[in-house]
């Protein structure tokens, strides 16, 4: 009997079934370390869910003599079931033993992390509330922008300006200034420039990479439509809006993506809505044709003075070229003032300026408020320190043509090369064109 008792493995048999004659009390002077077997539950408490399958398919012998009905409910403590600690073990050892014997699944069916799960579920409504508030704010912003977009888009006067030319590198805007006169007497008489002529022709180019550019084309540039010679400023009136766009594309070799025609009569409303703009001109002027009376220097002017400033040419030593420079200055001053913090922080001013500006321009059918904003940004960059500005190249600024008069004969090959570089973004910042070269000499 004693021999058989020695063959018992205390890890494989419940200690309550080891023959009492051969029990050995552990040495209480040595603190045993709780052993972690491959299964953390003491062998006397096998869970009913644990089943071992062998490759032979034969059932394994039961290694515990505990009745099945007792195996279903793990014991919390007591008796000889604590094999991991002696009877007089310190409290720290008991705590460790109890930790080892803790069931994996609680009586409620939840795991040990059920409390943390409850804590997480308590904060979920707060996160949901925050997301709801954020979505509500975003929706208000989107609806506001959508409303402003629809209002601005509805105010745009659109016309058929674009041709079917294939798209080219970069984005190009054709910015026109119309000198159509009324009976107001502002800026000269109706006899000065009969009909509606294109007073300003600017090509704004924004490449994919590189500096934006703003290049002017003289209004007296000679073009030929069929067998008829004419100045480019008369094309829109005589041949139509799309014909003018086509002629500009012939000069640049690039697709015009958008067109914006500014009616100079509308400048008075825009400038007055802005509270005036700052303009500079280093000559004294008293020009009865345009109505401009100017003292050399910089001045903050109202709408009527800005209009006369943009139209005056007979008292300018540079003639049409000088007028083109001043017209660019007026447009740039308006865009700068409209985009300033002082203007944007006043909603009433923004609405007033926007209404005046939108009523003063005509655009192509594909232009919308977003493209106008992009145009304004490109214009600002082109007239900045890292931008490119100037004029096209010409070979003769006083080319006489019978029936047409004095015209500007353009240098076609140099202009095509110039706009190729501008569209590719390879041209360095600075001034370009014949006018800038003549001034620098």
C-alpha positions as CSV (number, residue, x, y, z in Angstrom):
1,X,0.0,0.0,0.0
2,X,2.8,2.4,0.8
3,X,4.5,1.5,-2.4
4,X,1.5,2.3,-4.4
5,X,1.1,5.6,-2.6
6,X,4.6,6.7,-3.7
7,X,3.5,6.4,-7.3
8,X,0.7,9.0,-6.9
9,X,1.5,12.3,-8.6
10,X,0.2,15.1,-6.4
11,X,-0.2,17.3,-9.5
12,X,-2.3,14.6,-11.3
13,X,-4.5,13.6,-8.4
14,X,-6.6,15.6,-6.0
15,X,-4.7,15.9,-2.6
16,X,-7.8,14.9,-0.8
17,X,-7.4,11.4,-2.2
18,X,-3.7,10.9,-1.3
19,X,-3.5,8.2,1.4
20,X,-3.3,9.9,4.7
21,X,-0.5,7.7,5.9
22,X,1.8,9.0,3.3
23,X,0.9,12.8,3.4
24,X,3.8,15.1,3.9
25,X,3.3,18.6,5.2
26,X,5.4,21.1,3.3
27,X,8.1,22.9,5.1
28,X,6.5,25.9,6.5
29,X,9.8,27.7,6.9
30,X,10.1,28.0,3.1
31,X,7.7,30.1,1.1
32,X,6.8,28.1,-2.0
33,X,6.3,29.8,-5.3
34,X,2.9,29.4,-6.9
35,X,3.4,27.2,-9.9
36,X,1.7,28.0,-13.2
37,X,1.0,24.9,-15.0
38,X,0.0,24.9,-18.6
39,X,-3.6,25.2,-17.3
40,X,-4.1,27.9,-14.7
41,X,-7.0,26.2,-13.0
42,X,-6.1,23.7,-10.3
43,X,-6.5,20.1,-11.4
44,X,-9.3,19.6,-8.9
45,X,-11.4,22.2,-10.7
46,X,-11.4,21.3,-14.3
47,X,-14.1,23.4,-16.2
48,X,-16.8,21.6,-17.9
49,X,-15.9,23.4,-21.1
50,X,-12.3,22.0,-21.3
51,X,-12.2,18.9,-23.4
52,X,-9.1,17.1,-24.7
53,X,-9.3,15.3,-28.0
54,X,-6.7,12.8,-29.0
55,X,-5.7,11.9,-32.6
56,X,-6.9,8.3,-31.9
57,X,-10.4,9.4,-31.1
58,X,-10.3,7.4,-27.8
59,X,-11.7,8.9,-24.7
60,X,-9.2,10.0,-22.0
61,X,-9.4,8.7,-18.5
62,X,-10.8,11.1,-15.9
63,X,-8.0,12.4,-13.7
64,X,-10.2,13.6,-10.9
65,X,-12.4,11.6,-8.6
66,X,-14.6,14.7,-7.9
67,X,-18.2,14.0,-8.8
68,X,-19.4,15.7,-12.0
69,X,-22.0,17.9,-10.2
70,X,-19.2,19.4,-8.1
71,X,-17.0,20.1,-11.0
72,X,-19.5,22.5,-12.5
73,X,-19.1,25.0,-9.7
74,X,-15.6,26.1,-8.9
75,X,-14.8,26.3,-5.2
76,X,-13.8,29.6,-3.9
77,X,-11.6,28.3,-1.0
78,X,-11.3,25.9,1.9
79,X,-10.1,22.4,2.7
80,X,-7.3,20.6,1.0
81,X,-8.0,22.0,-2.4
82,X,-5.3,24.7,-2.0
83,X,-2.3,22.9,-3.2
84,X,-0.5,26.1,-4.1
85,X,-0.1,27.3,-0.5
86,X,0.5,25.7,2.9
87,X,-2.1,25.8,5.6
88,X,-0.3,28.5,7.5
89,X,0.8,30.5,4.5
90,X,1.1,34.3,4.8
91,X,-1.7,36.4,3.4
92,X,0.4,37.5,0.4
93,X,0.7,33.9,-0.7
94,X,-3.0,33.3,-0.3
95,X,-3.7,36.2,-2.5
96,X,-1.4,34.8,-5.2
97,X,-3.0,31.4,-4.9
98,X,-6.5,32.8,-5.2
99,X,-5.4,34.8,-8.2
100,X,-4.3,31.6,-9.9
101,X,-7.4,29.7,-9.0
102,X,-9.7,32.5,-10.3
103,X,-12.1,31.2,-12.9
104,X,-11.8,32.6,-16.4
105,X,-15.5,32.9,-16.9
106,X,-17.6,34.5,-14.1
107,X,-21.0,33.4,-13.0
108,X,-22.6,36.2,-15.0
109,X,-21.1,34.8,-18.2
110,X,-18.8,37.9,-18.7
111,X,-15.0,37.8,-18.8
112,X,-12.6,39.5,-16.4
113,X,-12.8,42.7,-18.4
114,X,-16.5,43.2,-18.0
115,X,-16.0,46.2,-15.7
116,X,-13.8,48.0,-18.2
117,X,-16.4,47.3,-20.9
118,X,-19.0,49.0,-18.8
119,X,-16.7,52.0,-18.3
120,X,-16.2,52.2,-22.0
121,X,-19.9,52.1,-22.7
122,X,-20.5,54.9,-20.2
123,X,-18.3,57.3,-22.2
124,X,-19.8,56.3,-25.6
125,X,-22.8,58.7,-25.4
126,X,-20.3,61.6,-24.8
127,X,-18.3,60.7,-27.9
128,X,-21.5,60.3,-29.8
129,X,-22.7,63.8,-28.6
130,X,-19.4,65.4,-29.7
131,X,-19.6,63.9,-33.1
132,X,-23.2,65.1,-33.5
133,X,-22.3,68.6,-32.6
134,X,-19.3,68.6,-35.0
135,X,-21.5,67.3,-37.8
136,X,-24.1,70.0,-37.1
137,X,-21.4,72.7,-37.3
138,X,-20.0,71.3,-40.5
139,X,-23.5,71.2,-42.0
140,X,-24.2,74.8,-41.1
141,X,-20.9,75.8,-42.8
142,X,-21.6,73.8,-45.9
143,X,-25.1,75.2,-46.2
144,X,-23.9,78.7,-45.7
145,X,-21.2,78.3,-48.3
146,X,-23.7,76.6,-50.6
147,X,-26.1,79.5,-50.2
148,X,-23.3,82.1,-50.9
149,X,-22.2,80.0,-53.9
150,X,-25.7,79.9,-55.4
151,X,-26.2,83.6,-54.7
152,X,-22.9,84.6,-56.3
153,X,-23.3,82.3,-59.2
154,X,-26.8,83.7,-59.9
155,X,-25.4,87.2,-60.0
156,X,-22.9,86.4,-62.7
157,X,-23.6,87.6,-66.2
158,X,-22.5,84.8,-68.6
159,X,-21.9,84.8,-72.3
160,X,-20.4,82.5,-75.0
161,X,-16.7,83.4,-75.0
162,X,-14.8,80.1,-75.2
163,X,-13.6,78.3,-78.3
164,X,-13.2,74.6,-78.9
165,X,-9.4,74.8,-78.9
166,X,-7.7,71.8,-77.3
167,X,-6.5,72.3,-73.7
168,X,-2.9,73.2,-73.1
169,X,-0.5,73.4,-70.2
170,X,-1.5,75.5,-67.2
171,X,-4.6,77.6,-66.8
172,X,-5.2,80.8,-68.7
173,X,-7.7,83.6,-68.0
174,X,-8.5,86.4,-70.5
175,X,-9.2,89.6,-68.6
176,X,-10.8,92.3,-70.6
177,X,-11.6,95.9,-69.8
178,X,-14.5,97.4,-71.8
179,X,-14.6,101.1,-72.4
180,X,-18.3,101.3,-73.3
181,X,-19.5,104.8,-72.5
182,X,-22.8,106.1,-71.3
183,X,-24.2,109.6,-71.0
184,X,-22.7,110.3,-67.6
185,X,-19.9,112.4,-69.0
186,X,-17.4,110.7,-66.7
187,X,-14.1,109.8,-68.3
188,X,-14.6,111.7,-71.5
189,X,-17.4,112.0,-74.1
190,X,-19.1,109.4,-76.2
191,X,-17.3,110.9,-79.2
192,X,-13.9,109.9,-77.7
193,X,-14.4,106.2,-78.3
194,X,-17.7,105.4,-80.1
195,X,-19.3,102.0,-79.4
196,X,-18.0,99.3,-77.1
197,X,-14.3,98.7,-77.5
198,X,-12.0,96.5,-75.6
199,X,-9.8,98.9,-73.8
200,X,-7.7,96.4,-71.8
201,X,-6.5,92.9,-72.8
202,X,-4.7,90.9,-70.2
203,X,-3.6,87.2,-70.3
204,X,-3.3,85.7,-66.8
205,X,-1.5,82.4,-66.7
206,X,-1.1,80.0,-63.8
207,X,1.2,77.1,-64.5
208,X,1.1,73.8,-62.6
209,X,4.4,74.7,-61.1
210,X,6.2,78.0,-61.1
211,X,5.3,81.7,-61.1
212,X,2.0,83.1,-62.3
213,X,2.1,85.8,-65.0
214,X,0.1,88.8,-66.2
215,X,0.8,89.9,-69.7
216,X,-0.9,92.8,-71.5
217,X,-1.6,92.9,-75.3
218,X,-1.8,96.4,-76.8
219,X,-5.3,97.4,-77.8
220,X,-4.0,98.7,-81.1
221,X,-2.3,95.3,-82.0
222,X,-2.8,94.6,-85.7
223,X,-4.7,91.4,-86.6
224,X,-6.0,90.1,-89.8
225,X,-9.4,88.3,-90.0
226,X,-9.7,86.8,-93.5
227,X,-8.7,89.6,-95.8
228,X,-9.6,92.4,-93.4
229,X,-7.0,94.2,-91.3
230,X,-8.2,95.7,-88.0
231,X,-7.1,96.5,-84.5
232,X,-7.7,93.8,-81.9
233,X,-9.8,96.1,-79.7
234,X,-12.5,96.1,-82.4
235,X,-12.8,92.4,-82.9
236,X,-15.4,91.7,-80.2
237,X,-17.7,94.5,-81.4
238,X,-17.4,93.6,-85.1
239,X,-16.9,89.8,-85.1
240,X,-18.2,88.6,-81.8
241,X,-16.9,87.6,-78.3
242,X,-15.6,84.2,-79.4
243,X,-13.7,85.7,-82.3
244,X,-11.7,87.9,-79.8
245,X,-10.9,84.8,-77.7
246,X,-9.7,83.0,-80.8
247,X,-7.4,85.9,-81.8
248,X,-5.8,85.9,-78.4
249,X,-5.3,82.2,-78.5
250,X,-3.5,82.7,-81.9
251,X,-1.1,85.2,-80.2
252,X,-0.3,83.0,-77.2
253,X,-0.7,79.6,-78.7
254,X,-2.5,78.5,-75.6
255,X,-6.1,77.6,-74.7
256,X,-8.0,80.3,-72.9
257,X,-9.8,78.5,-70.1
258,X,-11.9,81.4,-68.7
259,X,-12.8,84.9,-69.7
260,X,-13.8,87.9,-67.5
261,X,-14.8,91.2,-69.0
262,X,-14.8,94.1,-66.6
263,X,-17.1,97.0,-67.4
264,X,-15.1,100.1,-66.5
265,X,-18.4,102.0,-65.7
266,X,-18.9,99.5,-63.0
267,X,-15.5,100.4,-61.4
268,X,-17.1,103.4,-59.8
269,X,-19.5,101.3,-57.8
270,X,-16.8,98.8,-56.7
271,X,-14.3,101.4,-55.6
272,X,-16.9,103.4,-53.7
273,X,-18.1,100.2,-52.0
274,X,-14.5,99.6,-50.9
275,X,-14.3,103.2,-49.5
276,X,-11.7,104.1,-52.1
277,X,-8.4,102.6,-53.4
278,X,-4.8,103.8,-53.3
279,X,-3.3,104.7,-56.7
280,X,0.1,106.1,-57.7
281,X,1.3,108.1,-60.8
282,X,4.4,110.2,-60.9
283,X,3.2,112.9,-63.3
284,X,0.9,116.0,-63.0
285,X,-2.1,115.6,-65.2
286,X,-4.9,117.9,-66.2
287,X,-6.6,116.0,-69.0
288,X,-10.0,117.3,-70.2
289,X,-10.7,114.2,-72.4
290,X,-10.7,111.7,-69.5
291,X,-11.5,114.3,-66.8
292,X,-8.4,113.4,-64.8
293,X,-6.9,116.1,-62.6
294,X,-3.9,114.5,-60.8
295,X,-1.0,115.7,-58.7
296,X,2.2,113.6,-58.9
297,X,2.3,111.0,-56.1
298,X,0.0,108.5,-54.4
299,X,-3.6,109.2,-53.5
300,X,-6.7,107.4,-52.1
301,X,-9.3,108.1,-54.8
302,X,-13.0,107.5,-55.2
303,X,-14.8,105.6,-58.0
304,X,-15.0,108.5,-60.5
305,X,-11.3,109.4,-60.2
306,X,-10.3,105.7,-60.5
307,X,-12.3,105.5,-63.7
308,X,-10.7,108.6,-65.2
309,X,-7.3,107.3,-64.1
310,X,-7.8,104.1,-66.0
311,X,-9.0,105.9,-69.2
312,X,-6.5,108.7,-69.5
313,X,-4.0,108.2,-72.4
314,X,-3.4,111.5,-74.3
315,X,-1.6,113.1,-71.4
316,X,0.5,110.0,-70.8
317,X,3.9,110.1,-72.6
318,X,3.6,106.3,-73.0
319,X,0.2,106.6,-74.7
320,X,-1.7,103.3,-74.8
321,X,1.1,101.4,-73.1
322,X,1.0,103.7,-70.1
323,X,-2.8,103.4,-69.9
324,X,-2.5,99.6,-69.9
325,X,-0.1,99.9,-66.9
326,X,-2.5,102.1,-65.0
327,X,-5.5,99.9,-65.7
328,X,-3.5,96.9,-64.3
329,X,-2.8,99.1,-61.3
330,X,-6.5,99.9,-60.8
331,X,-7.6,96.2,-61.0
332,X,-4.8,95.1,-58.7
333,X,-5.7,97.8,-56.1
334,X,-9.3,96.7,-56.2
335,X,-8.4,93.0,-55.7
336,X,-6.0,93.9,-52.9
337,X,-8.5,96.1,-51.0
338,X,-11.3,93.6,-51.5
339,X,-9.2,90.8,-50.0
340,X,-7.8,92.8,-47.1
341,X,-8.6,91.9,-43.5
342,X,-10.4,95.2,-42.9
343,X,-12.9,94.4,-45.7
344,X,-13.4,90.7,-44.9
345,X,-14.1,91.2,-41.2
346,X,-17.2,93.3,-42.1
347,X,-19.9,91.1,-43.5
348,X,-22.0,94.1,-44.6
349,X,-19.0,95.5,-46.6
350,X,-18.3,92.1,-48.2
351,X,-21.9,91.8,-49.4
352,X,-21.9,95.3,-50.8
353,X,-18.5,94.9,-52.6
354,X,-19.5,91.5,-53.9
355,X,-22.8,92.8,-55.3
356,X,-21.1,95.7,-57.0
357,X,-18.3,93.6,-58.4
358,X,-20.5,90.8,-59.7
359,X,-22.7,93.3,-61.5
360,X,-19.7,94.9,-63.2
361,X,-18.3,91.8,-65.0
362,X,-19.3,89.3,-67.6
363,X,-17.8,85.8,-67.7
364,X,-17.8,82.7,-69.9
365,X,-20.3,79.9,-69.4
366,X,-17.9,77.7,-67.4
367,X,-16.8,80.3,-64.9
368,X,-18.2,80.1,-61.3
369,X,-17.3,81.7,-58.0
370,X,-14.5,79.2,-57.4
371,X,-12.8,80.0,-60.7
372,X,-13.1,83.8,-60.0
373,X,-11.5,83.3,-56.6
374,X,-8.7,81.3,-58.2
375,X,-8.3,84.1,-60.8
376,X,-8.0,86.7,-58.1
377,X,-5.3,84.6,-56.3
378,X,-3.3,84.1,-59.5
379,X,-3.6,87.9,-60.3
380,X,-2.2,88.7,-56.8
381,X,0.7,86.3,-57.2
382,X,1.5,87.5,-60.7
383,X,1.7,91.2,-59.5
384,X,3.8,90.2,-56.4
385,X,7.5,90.0,-56.0
386,X,7.7,86.4,-57.3
387,X,5.3,87.0,-60.2
388,X,5.9,87.8,-63.9
389,X,4.3,90.9,-65.5
390,X,4.7,93.0,-68.6
391,X,3.7,93.0,-72.2
392,X,4.0,90.9,-75.3
393,X,6.8,91.5,-77.8
394,X,6.4,93.7,-80.9
395,X,8.6,94.7,-83.8
396,X,6.9,98.1,-84.7
397,X,4.8,100.1,-82.3
398,X,3.8,102.6,-85.0
399,X,3.0,100.4,-88.0
400,X,0.8,102.3,-90.4
401,X,-2.0,100.4,-92.2
402,X,-4.2,102.0,-94.8
403,X,-7.7,102.3,-93.6
404,X,-6.7,101.3,-90.0
405,X,-4.2,103.9,-89.0
406,X,-1.3,103.5,-86.5
407,X,-1.1,99.9,-85.2
408,X,1.3,97.8,-83.2
409,X,2.9,95.0,-85.2
410,X,3.5,92.0,-82.9
411,X,6.5,89.6,-82.9
412,X,4.7,86.3,-83.3
413,X,7.6,84.0,-82.8
414,X,8.9,85.6,-79.6
415,X,5.4,85.7,-78.2
416,X,4.8,82.0,-78.8
417,X,8.1,81.2,-77.1
418,X,7.2,83.5,-74.2
419,X,3.8,81.9,-73.5
420,X,5.3,78.4,-73.8
421,X,7.7,79.2,-71.0
422,X,4.9,80.9,-68.9
423,X,2.6,77.9,-69.3
424,X,5.4,75.5,-68.4
425,X,6.4,77.5,-65.3
426,X,10.0,77.8,-66.5
427,X,10.2,81.6,-66.9
428,X,12.0,83.4,-64.1
429,X,10.1,86.1,-62.1
430,X,10.3,89.7,-63.2
431,X,9.3,92.0,-66.0
432,X,9.0,90.8,-69.6
433,X,8.1,92.2,-73.0
434,X,9.3,94.9,-75.3
435,X,7.9,97.7,-73.1
436,X,9.9,96.6,-70.1
437,X,13.0,96.1,-72.1
438,X,12.8,99.6,-73.6
439,X,12.3,101.1,-70.2
440,X,15.4,99.2,-68.8
441,X,17.5,100.5,-71.6
